[in-house]
Amino acid sequence: MPLETFKPMHCENCGNNLFTITPFYYRWNDKEFLLKKCKKCSLIALDPQPTSEELIMLYADDYFETGQHGLNQTAQTYEENKDALSMEARATAIKNNILQFKPDTKNVFEIGFAMGHSLAAAKTLGLEVSGIEFSETAVQKAKNKFNIDAICGNFEDLDTTPYLNKWDCIYGGDVFEHFGQPTKVVKNMFAMLADGGIAVVIVPSTFNLFSTYFAILFYRITGKRKKFYDNPYHLFEYTPKTITAIFNKYFDDVQVVNRIKKPAELNMKGGGIEYTIKKMIHYINYPFTKLFNRNGDRLLVVARKSGSKK
């Protein structure tokens, strides 16, 4: 398929309807999902977006057992993988991701809390916790295992009225990229935060990496395409520029921290020469990110509520 410009949809961020096809795509359920880049603001979106029925299939009850979250390189389930991490280590993550940006945090609401491991760690630090999770199976495990006060549902559709101006922190780790209406998610986060509260999200940023720049150049020159191994869970791919633009619709104060895995920690899915080259490039990318806070493979976004921007 040629890498051409076309009019598939309106950009979630800027409303533009001109996109460029990237060389990357998913194939799932006998259907091809392309990744398209907005020509105006550079937001990368999955097209077509999964239907409601397809989302239910993607996040079925076995999602945490056999889906993207289900198996890692050691063939552990999601729950086994999280259980292997000590409560102290999870509490340290809460300190690094939330408390260092707002030390006086008293309560945390987590979006997509899975089986509640992060909220359980927050409880050990004396924080009041709650959250929302799409998977009913995961919600029940969180309630039974950690006694988490939880909601089963989609944050995009949540009636925020009972939660207005209540929370010191609304947190979402590896979940923001799964939403089809990120602007609505940010709107809900802003509404639920107390003045001075922070929204914290962590997202993967594959298109922010040196290796992805080189891959795009290679595939454009050769006319080839690259199929991603995972299912199409990520409805958008973010860079510091695009995720800041979306949060700026409601938040004036937005900080982005670039994080990056050590080369030895890379998940070499698929193997082969392409992934060997990717790892070699990562040895250059890693110190660059550490020095200049740019081009990380994960973004920590901290947006602080101050006033009532609309």
VENDA-V123467 format. One record per pair of residues at least 12 apart in sequence whose ideal C-beta (glycine too) atoms are under 8 Angstrom apart, sorted by sequence separation. I is the first residue (numbers start at 1). GAP is how many residues later the second one is. D is the distance in Angstrom with one decimal. If there is no record, write none. Layout:
# VENDA-V123467
[[I	GAP	D] [I	GAP	D]]
This chain:
# VENDA-V123467
[[6	12	7.9] [7	12	7.5] [22	12	7.5] [34	12	7.5] [35	12	7.7] [65	12	5.5] [119	12	5.8] [139	12	7.7] [244	12	6.0] [266	12	7.4] [285	12	7.9] [5	13	5.9] [6	13	6.6] [21	13	5.8] [22	13	4.6] [33	13	5.4] [34	13	5.2] [64	13	6.7] [65	13	7.4] [139	13	4.4] [186	13	7.4] [243	13	7.0] [266	13	5.7] [5	14	7.0] [21	14	7.8] [22	14	6.7] [33	14	7.0] [64	14	4.2] [94	14	7.8] [108	14	5.1] [5	15	5.5] [6	15	7.3] [21	15	5.7] [22	15	5.7] [33	15	6.7] [64	15	6.6] [116	15	7.6] [4	16	7.6] [20	16	6.7] [136	16	5.1] [240	16	4.6] [263	16	5.8] [266	16	6.2] [3	17	6.8] [4	17	6.3] [19	17	4.0] [20	17	4.9] [33	17	7.7] [131	17	7.0] [133	17	6.3] [135	17	7.7] [3	18	5.2] [19	18	6.2] [113	18	4.0] [130	18	7.6] [132	18	7.1] [133	18	7.5] [134	18	7.5] [240	18	7.0] [2	19	7.8] [3	19	7.6] [19	19	5.7] [20	19	5.9] [108	19	5.3] [110	19	7.2] [112	19	7.9] [113	19	7.4] [114	19	6.4] [129	19	6.7] [130	19	4.8] [131	19	5.6] [132	19	4.3] [133	19	6.3] [134	19	7.0] [170	19	4.8] [263	19	4.8] [1	20	6.9] [3	20	6.8] [18	20	7.5] [19	20	6.4] [26	20	7.5] [107	20	6.0] [108	20	7.5] [109	20	7.6] [110	20	7.8] [111	20	6.7] [112	20	7.4] [113	20	5.2] [129	20	7.2] [130	20	6.7] [131	20	7.1] [132	20	7.5] [134	20	5.8] [263	20	5.2] [18	21	4.4] [106	21	6.6] [107	21	3.9] [108	21	5.3] [109	21	5.3] [110	21	3.7] [111	21	6.0] [112	21	6.0] [114	21	7.6] [130	21	7.4] [132	21	5.7] [261	21	7.9] [16	22	5.5] [18	22	7.0] [22	22	6.8] [105	22	6.5] [106	22	6.4] [107	22	7.0] [108	22	8.0] [109	22	5.7] [110	22	7.8] [112	22	6.9] [116	22	7.9] [132	22	7.8] [170	22	5.9] [16	23	6.6] [107	23	7.8] [109	23	7.7] [115	23	5.1] [119	23	7.2] [123	23	7.3] [132	23	5.2] [156	23	6.0] [170	23	6.0] [263	23	5.9] [14	24	6.5] [16	24	3.9] [94	24	6.7] [98	24	7.8] [114	24	5.3] [155	24	7.3] [156	24	7.3] [169	24	7.9] [262	24	6.5] [13	25	7.0] [16	25	6.8] [29	25	6.6] [93	25	7.1] [113	25	7.8] [116	25	7.2] [120	25	7.7] [156	25	5.1] [167	25	5.3] [168	25	7.7] [176	25	4.5] [260	25	6.7] [261	25	7.9] [14	26	5.1] [19	26	7.5] [99	26	7.5] [115	26	4.6] [116	26	3.0] [120	26	4.0] [132	26	6.2] [165	26	7.7] [166	26	6.2] [167	26	5.6] [168	26	6.1] [175	26	7.4] [177	26	5.1] [260	26	5.6] [11	27	4.3] [14	27	4.2] [90	27	5.9] [94	27	5.3] [115	27	5.3] [116	27	7.8] [119	27	6.8] [164	27	5.8] [165	27	7.4] [166	27	8.0] [167	27	6.3] [170	27	7.4] [176	27	5.1] [177	27	6.5] [8	28	6.2] [13	28	5.0] [19	28	7.5] [29	28	6.9] [90	28	6.3] [93	28	7.1] [94	28	5.1] [114	28	7.6] [120	28	7.0] [156	28	5.3] [160	28	5.2] [163	28	7.8] [164	28	6.5] [165	28	7.1] [166	28	6.2] [168	28	7.9] [169	28	6.3] [170	28	7.8] [171	28	7.9] [172	28	7.4] [173	28	7.4] [174	28	6.2] [11	29	6.8] [14	29	7.4] [113	29	6.4] [116	29	6.7] [117	29	7.7] [119	29	5.3] [156	29	6.0] [163	29	4.6] [165	29	5.2] [168	29	5.0] [169	29	5.3] [170	29	5.0] [171	29	4.8] [172	29	4.6] [173	29	4.6] [174	29	7.1] [260	29	4.2] [11	30	6.3] [13	30	4.6] [90	30	7.3] [91	30	4.5] [95	30	7.5] [115	30	6.8] [116	30	4.5] [155	30	6.0] [158	30	6.1] [165	30	7.1] [167	30	5.8] [168	30	7.4] [169	30	7.6] [170	30	7.4] [171	30	7.5] [172	30	7.4] [174	30	7.1] [204	30	7.4] [207	30	5.1] [259	30	7.7] [260	30	7.2] [12	31	6.6] [90	31	3.5] [91	31	7.7] [94	31	6.1] [160	31	4.8] [169	31	6.2] [206	31	6.1] [207	31	7.9] [208	31	4.8] [258	31	5.3] [11	32	5.7] [82	32	7.7] [85	32	7.5] [116	32	4.3] [156	32	7.5] [160	32	5.4] [205	32	7.6] [207	32	5.8] [208	32	6.9] [12	33	6.6] [82	33	6.7] [87	33	7.2] [91	33	5.5] [94	33	7.8] [155	33	6.3] [204	33	7.9] [205	33	5.9] [5	34	6.7] [11	34	7.1] [83	34	7.8] [87	34	5.8] [91	34	5.7] [116	34	7.0] [205	34	6.0] [82	35	4.4] [113	35	7.2] [203	35	5.1] [205	35	7.5] [258	35	5.0] [260	35	7.9] [9	36	7.3] [78	36	6.9] [79	36	5.7] [257	36	6.6] [258	36	5.8] [260	36	4.4] [261	36	5.9] [78	37	7.2] [87	37	6.0] [113	37	6.9] [258	37	6.6] [259	37	5.0] [260	37	5.1] [261	37	7.6] [9	38	6.2] [258	38	3.0] [259	38	7.3] [260	38	7.0] [8	39	4.8] [257	39	7.9] [259	39	4.4] [8	40	7.8] [9	40	7.8] [203	40	6.6] [229	40	5.1] [258	40	7.7] [259	40	7.2] [229	41	5.8] [258	41	6.3] [259	41	6.0] [201	42	7.9] [257	42	7.2] [112	43	7.4] [256	43	5.6] [257	43	4.2] [111	44	4.9] [256	44	7.2] [257	44	7.9] [69	45	7.2] [256	45	5.5] [257	45	7.4] [255	46	7.4] [256	46	7.9] [254	47	6.8] [255	47	4.6] [199	48	7.4] [254	48	7.4] [255	48	7.7] [254	49	4.7] [255	49	8.0] [64	50	7.0] [208	50	7.5] [253	50	6.7] [254	50	7.9] [64	51	7.1] [253	51	4.2] [199	52	7.0] [251	52	3.9] [118	53	7.4] [205	53	7.7] [250	53	7.8] [251	53	6.8] [253	53	5.9] [109	54	7.2] [182	54	6.3] [240	54	7.8] [247	54	6.4] [251	54	6.6] [252	54	6.4] [118	55	6.6] [178	55	5.9] [180	55	5.0] [252	55	7.4] [177	56	7.9] [178	56	6.7] [179	56	6.6] [243	56	6.3] [247	56	4.7] [177	57	4.5] [178	57	6.4] [179	57	7.8] [244	57	7.6] [252	57	6.0] [109	58	4.7] [177	58	6.8] [243	58	5.7] [251	58	6.9] [107	59	7.5] [108	59	7.2] [111	59	6.7] [177	59	5.7] [215	59	7.7] [240	59	6.2] [250	59	5.7] [107	60	5.7] [108	60	7.1] [109	60	7.3] [110	60	7.7] [111	60	7.0] [112	60	5.8] [177	60	7.0] [186	60	5.9] [190	60	4.1] [239	60	7.9] [250	60	7.7] [107	61	5.3] [108	61	4.7] [109	61	4.9] [110	61	4.9] [111	61	3.9] [112	61	7.6] [177	61	6.5] [186	61	5.6] [189	61	7.8] [190	61	6.5] [238	61	6.5] [79	62	7.2] [106	62	5.3] [107	62	7.3] [108	62	7.6] [109	62	7.2] [110	62	6.8] [112	62	7.6] [176	62	7.6] [187	62	7.7] [105	63	4.4] [108	63	5.7] [110	63	7.8] [112	63	3.3] [183	63	6.0] [186	63	6.3] [187	63	5.9] [214	63	7.8] [215	63	7.7] [104	64	7.4] [105	64	5.1] [111	64	5.5] [182	64	5.4] [186	64	5.3] [111	65	7.9] [186	65	7.4] [102	66	6.3] [112	66	7.1] [183	66	5.9] [211	66	7.4] [102	67	6.2] [176	67	7.8] [211	67	4.4] [214	67	6.3] [211	70	4.3] [64	71	7.0] [98	71	5.3] [210	71	5.1] [211	71	6.3] [63	72	6.2] [209	72	7.9] [210	72	7.7] [64	73	7.2] [98	73	6.2] [209	73	7.6] [61	74	7.1] [64	74	6.2] [97	74	7.1] [111	74	7.5] [210	74	6.4] [211	74	6.9] [59	75	5.6] [61	75	7.5] [210	75	4.4] [59	76	6.1] [61	76	4.7] [97	76	7.4] [209	76	6.0] [111	78	7.9] [210	78	7.6] [109	83	6.6] [210	85	6.1] [209	86	6.2] [208	87	5.5] [209	87	8.0] [208	88	6.3] [209	88	5.6] [208	89	6.9] [205	91	6.2] [206	91	6.9] [208	91	7.3] [205	92	5.9] [105	93	7.9] [204	93	6.7] [205	93	6.1] [102	94	7.7] [204	94	5.8] [205	94	4.9] [102	95	7.4] [203	95	7.0] [204	95	8.0] [102	96	5.0] [202	96	6.2] [203	96	5.2] [101	97	5.7] [202	97	7.0] [202	98	5.4] [203	98	7.1] [101	99	7.0] [201	99	7.9] [202	99	7.5] [98	100	7.5] [200	100	7.1] [201	100	4.9] [200	101	6.9] [98	102	5.8] [199	102	7.6] [200	102	5.4] [97	103	5.9] [199	103	7.5] [200	103	7.9] [198	104	5.6] [199	104	4.4] [97	105	6.9] [198	105	6.6] [198	106	5.2] [199	106	7.5] [197	107	7.4] [198	107	7.3] [196	108	7.0] [197	108	5.0] [196	109	6.6] [195	110	6.0] [196	110	6.8] [194	111	7.4] [195	111	7.0] [193	112	4.4] [195	112	7.7] [189	114	7.7] [190	115	6.1] [186	117	7.7] [190	119	7.7] [50	130	7.9] [49	131	5.4] [101	154	7.8] [68	162	5.3] [44	163	5.8] [68	163	6.2] [67	164	6.9] [68	165	5.4] [67	166	7.7] [12	169	7.0] [12	170	6.1] [13	170	7.3] [12	171	6.2] [58	173	6.1] [58	174	7.5] [58	175	6.3] [50	182	6.4] [50	185	7.3] [46	186	5.7] [49	186	5.9] [46	188	6.9] [46	189	4.9] [45	190	7.0] [46	190	7.0] [45	191	5.5] [23	192	7.4] [44	192	6.5] [45	192	7.9] [23	193	6.1] [43	193	6.5] [44	193	4.0] [22	194	6.7] [44	194	7.7] [73	194	6.3] [43	195	7.7] [72	195	7.9] [23	196	3.5] [23	197	6.7] [42	197	6.9] [44	198	7.5] [33	199	4.4] [42	199	6.3] [43	199	4.5] [25	200	6.2] [27	200	6.0] [41	200	7.9] [42	200	5.8] [23	201	6.9] [24	201	7.2] [25	201	7.6] [26	201	7.0] [41	201	6.4] [101	201	4.9] [23	202	4.8] [24	202	5.2] [25	202	6.0] [26	202	5.2] [35	202	6.6] [43	202	7.7] [102	202	8.0] [23	203	5.6] [24	203	7.9] [25	203	7.1] [28	203	4.9] [43	203	7.9] [97	203	6.6] [24	204	6.0] [26	204	7.2] [28	204	5.5] [41	204	6.1] [26	205	6.8] [26	206	4.2] [3	217	6.1] [2	221	8.0] [1	224	6.9] [12	224	7.0] [13	229	6.4] [14	231	7.6] [13	232	5.5] [13	233	5.6] [12	234	7.7]]
